[in-house]
Amino acid sequence: MDRLDNTVRPYAWGSTTAIPRLLGTEPTGEPQAEMWMGAHPGAPSRTPRGTLVEVIDAGPERELGAEAVAKFGPRLPFLLKILAAGAPLSLQVHPDLAQAREGFAEEERRGVPVDAPDRNYKDANHKPELICALTEFDGLCGFRAPAEAAALLDGLGVGSLKPYVDLLRAQPEDAALREVLTAILTADRAEMAETVTEATAACVRLGGPYTPYADMARDYPGDPGVIAAMLLNHVRLQPGEALFLGAGIPHAYLDGLGVEIMANSDNVLRCGLTPKHIDVPELLRVVRFEASDPGVLRPEATPDGEEVYETPIDEFRLSRWVLPGETARDLTLATPQILLCTAGSVRVGEDGLLPGRSVFVPASEKVEASGEGTLFRATVIV
């Protein structure tokens, strides 16, 4: 078992205080957006035996177990994060596995450098993900019903939005959502900036359900993503609640602290709320144009007290233990684990974990946990 030393990524949208508050450290004044736990080559966790990539490469079956290697290959198939949003992340979607493989192969064939700013596919993997709130957590997830989106846009009283309102009310669902999103993203930038400015003033004046969009516009003035975001469901998670984001589902995180787990990929196609590259044709190929309920998840308790967030994905399985005292719980599994403390004080084997601290547990290694606190477990399904 290895205690992990993890990298914090300073993305501009990150909170300056949430991760330091969790870790009990002093803020630096700079944004601290994500703390990565895992073996992603971009920022692998460090252990006393080397980086977690090096540890796994030196003995994949020893670290991951024979079944996990047979199913996923000689790599850790998930990436665990603490995510702290102080401003909206980009409005985005992720490809499914076939789309990722096709897109990656095509960009490789064209010789697009993997670190090029206009590269869409950094790898050939899909990127389903799950976000579990540690604090109140605001996000956008999936399309609203077109009639609901039309009512929200119409309520702004902005004349230049009327064509979108009419399309949403007149077309079949998938065609309406496709045509309106396409129109927003391909509109003349100067004209759209004027529309966003007028819509922002209305959002500020009206408040209530329009407040999240006024906040977005403060961070991204004139960005078409502010209007595109109104097509999506706004969700406020309470601590312990979660969202699962599958392929093709447009989403964005707006504010809050959470534990995020995903397949080990970095493939993102952006719709807005970003200065980064937006490839509209490729985005439209990947987006699923269907209204959906956000599907807020709550954990399901097992007889031994483990609380599991059920998803249709085998590359990761997220659960938590709310430990009440010194009675030890056997957490031994035949699969690799990352154990993360988010509250209280937990003893894992010989390690005492405070909030924000984590360990990697190789497959089949005997491990017990005790103490009073909350412990998240990330593993795989074989």
C-alpha positions as CSV (number, residue, x, y, z in Angstrom):
1,M,0.0,0.0,0.0
2,D,1.4,3.4,-1.0
3,R,0.5,6.9,0.3
4,L,-0.1,9.1,-2.7
5,D,1.5,12.5,-3.3
6,N,-0.8,14.2,-5.8
7,T,-0.6,17.1,-8.2
8,V,-3.0,20.1,-8.0
9,R,-3.8,21.6,-11.3
10,P,-4.1,25.4,-11.4
11,Y,-6.8,25.8,-14.1
12,A,-8.2,29.4,-14.2
13,W,-11.7,28.3,-13.3
14,G,-10.5,26.7,-10.0
15,S,-11.5,27.9,-6.5
16,T,-8.7,29.7,-4.6
17,T,-9.9,28.3,-1.2
18,A,-11.8,25.0,-1.5
19,I,-9.0,22.6,-1.9
20,P,-6.7,24.4,0.7
21,R,-9.7,24.3,3.1
22,L,-10.1,20.6,2.6
23,L,-6.4,19.9,3.0
24,G,-6.0,22.3,6.0
25,T,-3.4,24.4,4.1
26,E,-3.0,28.1,3.5
27,P,-4.4,29.4,0.2
28,T,-1.8,30.6,-2.2
29,G,-4.0,33.2,-3.9
30,E,-3.9,31.2,-7.1
31,P,-6.7,28.9,-8.4
32,Q,-6.5,25.3,-7.3
33,A,-8.9,23.4,-9.6
34,E,-8.2,19.7,-9.6
35,M,-6.2,17.3,-7.5
36,W,-5.4,14.2,-9.6
37,M,-5.1,10.7,-8.0
38,G,-4.1,7.9,-10.4
39,A,-1.7,7.0,-13.2
40,H,-2.6,9.5,-15.9
41,P,0.6,10.4,-17.7
42,G,-0.2,14.1,-17.5
43,A,0.1,14.2,-13.7
44,P,0.6,10.7,-12.2
45,S,0.5,10.4,-8.4
46,R,3.9,9.9,-6.7
47,T,4.6,7.1,-4.3
48,P,7.7,6.0,-2.3
49,R,8.3,3.5,-5.2
50,G,8.1,6.1,-8.0
51,T,5.2,7.5,-9.9
52,L,2.1,5.3,-10.0
53,V,2.7,4.8,-13.7
54,E,6.2,3.4,-12.9
55,V,4.9,1.2,-10.1
56,I,2.2,-0.3,-12.4
57,D,4.5,-0.7,-15.3
58,A,7.0,-2.6,-13.1
59,G,4.3,-5.3,-12.3
60,P,0.9,-4.8,-13.8
61,E,-0.6,-8.1,-12.6
62,R,0.9,-7.7,-9.1
63,E,-0.6,-4.1,-8.8
64,L,-3.8,-4.4,-10.7
65,G,-4.7,-8.1,-10.5
66,A,-4.8,-10.6,-13.4
67,E,-8.5,-10.1,-14.0
68,A,-8.2,-6.3,-14.3
69,V,-5.2,-6.6,-16.7
70,A,-7.1,-9.2,-18.8
71,K,-10.1,-6.8,-19.1
72,F,-8.5,-3.4,-19.3
73,G,-4.9,-4.0,-20.2
74,P,-1.8,-3.2,-18.0
75,R,-2.9,0.2,-16.9
76,L,-5.1,1.8,-14.2
77,P,-8.4,2.4,-16.2
78,F,-9.7,5.3,-14.0
79,L,-8.6,8.7,-12.8
80,L,-9.9,10.0,-9.4
81,K,-10.0,13.8,-8.7
82,I,-11.0,16.3,-6.2
83,L,-12.6,19.1,-8.3
84,A,-13.1,22.6,-7.0
85,A,-15.0,24.9,-9.3
86,G,-14.9,28.6,-8.5
87,A,-16.1,29.6,-12.0
88,P,-17.8,27.6,-14.8
89,L,-15.9,24.9,-16.6
90,S,-16.3,24.8,-20.4
91,L,-19.6,23.6,-21.7
92,Q,-18.5,20.2,-23.1
93,V,-19.3,16.7,-24.3
94,H,-17.2,13.5,-24.4
95,P,-17.2,10.9,-27.2
96,D,-18.1,7.2,-26.9
97,L,-15.5,4.6,-27.4
98,A,-16.0,4.1,-31.2
99,Q,-16.0,7.9,-31.8
100,A,-12.8,8.3,-29.7
101,R,-11.0,5.6,-31.6
102,E,-12.1,7.0,-35.0
103,G,-11.3,10.6,-34.1
104,F,-7.9,9.7,-32.6
105,A,-6.9,7.6,-35.6
106,E,-8.0,10.4,-38.0
107,E,-6.0,13.1,-36.2
108,E,-3.0,10.7,-36.1
109,R,-3.3,10.1,-39.8
110,R,-3.4,13.9,-40.5
111,G,-0.3,14.4,-38.3
112,V,-2.0,16.8,-35.8
113,P,0.4,17.1,-32.8
114,V,-1.2,15.6,-29.7
115,D,-0.5,18.9,-27.8
116,A,-1.9,21.1,-30.6
117,P,-4.5,23.6,-29.3
118,D,-6.9,22.5,-32.1
119,R,-6.5,18.8,-31.4
120,N,-9.8,17.1,-30.3
121,Y,-8.7,13.6,-29.4
122,K,-5.7,13.2,-27.1
123,D,-6.2,9.4,-26.8
124,A,-8.4,6.6,-28.2
125,N,-10.5,6.2,-25.1
126,H,-14.0,7.3,-24.0
127,K,-14.4,9.5,-20.9
128,P,-17.6,8.7,-19.0
129,E,-17.5,10.4,-15.6
130,L,-19.2,10.7,-12.2
131,I,-19.2,13.8,-9.9
132,C,-20.1,13.4,-6.3
133,A,-20.7,16.6,-4.3
134,L,-18.8,17.3,-1.1
135,T,-20.5,20.7,-0.8
136,E,-23.5,22.2,-2.5
137,F,-22.5,21.8,-6.2
138,D,-24.1,23.5,-9.2
139,G,-23.9,22.1,-12.7
140,L,-25.5,21.7,-16.1
141,C,-26.4,18.2,-17.3
142,G,-28.3,17.2,-20.5
143,F,-30.8,19.0,-22.6
144,R,-34.0,20.4,-21.2
145,A,-37.3,19.6,-23.1
146,P,-37.4,22.0,-26.0
147,A,-40.6,23.6,-24.7
148,E,-38.9,24.4,-21.4
149,A,-35.8,25.9,-23.1
150,A,-38.1,28.0,-25.3
151,A,-40.0,29.3,-22.3
152,L,-36.7,30.2,-20.5
153,L,-35.3,32.0,-23.6
154,D,-38.6,33.7,-24.3
155,G,-38.8,35.0,-20.7
156,L,-35.8,37.2,-21.4
157,G,-37.7,39.4,-23.8
158,V,-34.7,39.6,-26.2
159,G,-35.9,40.0,-29.8
160,S,-32.8,38.4,-31.4
161,L,-33.6,35.2,-29.5
162,K,-37.1,34.8,-31.0
163,P,-35.9,32.7,-34.0
164,Y,-34.5,30.2,-31.5
165,V,-37.7,30.2,-29.5
166,D,-39.7,29.6,-32.6
167,L,-37.5,26.7,-33.7
168,L,-37.7,25.0,-30.3
169,R,-41.5,25.2,-30.4
170,A,-42.0,24.1,-34.0
171,Q,-39.6,21.3,-34.7
172,P,-39.4,17.7,-33.4
173,E,-37.3,17.4,-30.3
174,D,-34.0,16.2,-31.8
175,A,-34.2,18.6,-34.8
176,A,-35.1,21.5,-32.6
177,L,-32.1,21.0,-30.3
178,R,-29.7,20.4,-33.1
179,E,-30.8,23.4,-35.2
180,V,-30.7,25.8,-32.3
181,L,-27.4,24.7,-30.9
182,T,-25.9,24.8,-34.4
183,A,-27.3,28.3,-34.9
184,I,-25.9,29.6,-31.6
185,L,-22.4,28.2,-32.3
186,T,-22.2,29.4,-35.9
187,A,-23.8,32.9,-35.5
188,D,-21.8,36.0,-36.3
189,R,-19.6,36.5,-33.3
190,A,-20.2,40.2,-33.0
191,E,-24.0,39.9,-33.3
192,M,-24.1,37.0,-30.8
193,A,-22.0,39.1,-28.4
194,E,-24.7,41.8,-28.5
195,T,-27.4,39.2,-28.0
196,V,-25.5,37.8,-25.0
197,T,-25.0,41.2,-23.5
198,E,-28.7,42.0,-23.8
199,A,-29.7,38.6,-22.4
200,T,-27.2,39.0,-19.5
201,A,-28.8,42.3,-18.5
202,A,-32.2,40.6,-18.5
203,C,-30.8,37.7,-16.4
204,V,-29.5,40.1,-13.8
205,R,-32.8,42.0,-13.7
206,L,-35.0,38.9,-13.5
207,G,-32.9,36.8,-11.1
208,G,-34.3,33.5,-9.8
209,P,-33.8,30.8,-12.4
210,Y,-31.8,33.2,-14.5
211,T,-29.1,33.9,-11.9
212,P,-26.8,31.0,-13.0
213,Y,-26.6,32.5,-16.5
214,A,-25.9,36.0,-15.2
215,D,-23.0,34.5,-13.2
216,M,-21.7,32.7,-16.3
217,A,-21.8,35.9,-18.3
218,R,-19.8,37.7,-15.6
219,D,-17.0,35.2,-16.2
220,Y,-17.5,34.9,-20.0
221,P,-19.0,38.1,-21.3
222,G,-20.4,37.8,-24.8
223,D,-19.7,34.1,-25.0
224,P,-22.3,32.1,-27.0
225,G,-22.1,29.4,-24.4
226,V,-24.2,31.6,-22.1
227,I,-27.2,31.1,-24.5
228,A,-26.3,27.5,-25.2
229,A,-26.3,26.8,-21.5
230,M,-30.0,27.8,-21.3
231,L,-30.8,24.7,-23.4
232,L,-29.5,22.5,-20.6
233,N,-30.9,21.3,-17.2
234,H,-29.5,23.3,-14.2
235,V,-28.8,21.0,-11.3
236,R,-27.9,21.8,-7.7
237,L,-26.5,18.7,-5.9
238,Q,-26.5,18.4,-2.1
239,P,-23.5,16.8,-0.4
240,G,-23.4,13.1,-1.1
241,E,-25.5,13.4,-4.3
242,A,-23.9,12.7,-7.7
243,L,-24.3,13.0,-11.5
244,F,-23.2,10.5,-14.1
245,L,-22.2,11.9,-17.5
246,G,-22.2,9.4,-20.3
247,A,-21.0,9.9,-23.9
248,G,-22.6,12.7,-25.9
249,I,-24.3,14.4,-22.9
250,P,-23.6,18.2,-22.8
251,H,-22.6,19.4,-19.4
252,A,-20.6,21.9,-17.3
253,Y,-19.7,22.3,-13.7
254,L,-20.4,25.8,-12.3
255,D,-19.5,26.0,-8.6
256,G,-18.6,23.7,-5.7
257,L,-16.3,21.0,-4.4
258,G,-16.7,17.3,-5.4
259,V,-15.0,14.0,-5.9
260,E,-14.8,13.1,-9.6
261,I,-14.0,9.8,-11.2
262,M,-13.7,9.0,-14.9
263,A,-12.2,6.7,-17.4
264,N,-8.6,7.5,-17.9
265,S,-9.0,9.8,-20.9
266,D,-8.6,13.5,-21.7
267,N,-11.0,13.7,-24.7
268,V,-13.1,16.9,-24.6
269,L,-15.2,18.6,-27.2
270,R,-16.3,22.1,-26.2
271,C,-19.5,24.1,-26.9
272,G,-18.7,27.3,-25.1
273,L,-17.8,29.1,-21.9
274,T,-14.1,28.8,-23.0
275,P,-11.4,30.6,-24.9
276,K,-10.2,27.2,-26.2
277,H,-10.8,25.5,-29.5
278,I,-14.4,24.7,-30.6
279,D,-14.8,22.3,-33.5
280,V,-18.5,22.7,-34.3
281,P,-18.9,19.9,-37.0
282,E,-17.1,17.4,-34.7
283,L,-19.1,18.5,-31.7
284,L,-22.4,18.1,-33.6
285,R,-21.3,14.6,-34.6
286,V,-20.8,13.6,-31.0
287,V,-23.7,15.3,-29.1
288,R,-26.8,13.3,-28.4
289,F,-29.7,15.6,-29.2
290,E,-32.3,14.3,-26.8
291,A,-33.9,15.8,-23.7
292,S,-33.2,14.0,-20.6
293,D,-33.6,14.1,-16.8
294,P,-30.3,14.8,-15.1
295,G,-30.7,11.6,-13.0
296,V,-29.3,12.7,-9.7
297,L,-27.7,9.7,-8.0
298,R,-27.8,8.8,-4.4
299,P,-25.6,6.0,-3.0
300,E,-27.1,2.5,-2.4
301,A,-26.0,0.9,0.9
302,T,-24.8,-2.7,1.0
303,P,-25.3,-4.9,4.1
304,D,-21.7,-4.2,5.3
305,G,-22.2,-0.4,5.2
306,E,-20.5,0.5,1.9
307,E,-22.5,3.1,-0.1
308,V,-22.2,2.6,-3.8
309,Y,-22.8,5.0,-6.7
310,E,-24.2,2.7,-9.4
311,T,-23.2,3.4,-13.0
312,P,-23.2,1.4,-16.3
313,I,-19.4,1.6,-16.5
314,D,-16.8,-1.1,-15.7
315,E,-13.7,1.1,-15.8
316,F,-14.6,2.7,-12.5
317,R,-16.7,2.0,-9.4
318,L,-17.1,4.8,-6.8
319,S,-18.3,4.2,-3.2
320,R,-17.9,5.6,0.2
321,W,-17.7,4.5,3.8
322,V,-19.0,6.8,6.6
323,L,-17.0,5.2,9.5
324,P,-18.5,5.7,12.9
325,G,-15.6,4.7,15.2
326,E,-12.7,2.4,15.9
327,T,-14.3,-0.9,14.6
328,A,-12.1,-2.0,11.7
329,R,-13.7,-2.7,8.3
330,D,-12.1,-5.1,5.9
331,L,-11.7,-3.4,2.5
332,T,-9.6,-6.1,0.8
333,L,-10.5,-6.5,-2.9
334,A,-9.1,-8.5,-5.8
335,T,-9.0,-5.3,-7.8
336,P,-6.8,-2.1,-7.4
337,Q,-8.1,0.6,-5.1
338,I,-7.5,4.3,-4.4
339,L,-8.8,5.2,-0.9
340,L,-9.5,8.9,-0.3
341,C,-10.4,10.6,3.0
342,T,-12.7,13.6,2.7
343,A,-13.8,14.2,6.4
344,G,-12.6,13.3,9.8
345,S,-9.7,11.0,10.5
346,V,-9.4,7.5,9.1
347,R,-6.7,4.8,9.7
348,V,-6.0,2.7,6.6
349,G,-3.6,-0.1,7.5
350,E,-0.7,1.8,9.1
351,D,-1.5,5.1,7.5
352,G,-3.6,7.8,9.2
353,L,-5.5,9.8,6.6
354,L,-6.8,13.3,7.1
355,P,-9.1,15.0,4.6
356,G,-7.6,15.2,1.1
357,R,-5.1,12.4,1.7
358,S,-5.2,9.1,-0.3
359,V,-3.5,5.7,-0.7
360,F,-3.1,3.2,-3.5
361,V,-3.9,-0.4,-2.5
362,P,-2.7,-3.1,-5.0
363,A,-5.1,-5.9,-5.9
364,S,-5.7,-8.5,-3.2
365,E,-3.6,-6.7,-0.6
366,K,-5.1,-7.0,2.8
367,V,-6.4,-3.7,4.0
368,E,-8.6,-2.5,6.9
369,A,-10.0,0.9,7.7
370,S,-11.1,2.4,11.0
371,G,-11.7,5.7,12.6
372,E,-14.4,8.4,12.4
373,G,-14.7,10.0,9.0
374,T,-15.6,9.6,5.4
375,L,-13.6,7.4,3.1
376,F,-14.2,7.2,-0.7
377,R,-13.1,4.1,-2.6
378,A,-12.3,4.0,-6.3
379,T,-11.9,0.7,-8.0
380,V,-12.9,-1.2,-11.1
381,I,-15.5,-3.9,-12.0
382,V,-14.1,-7.2,-13.5
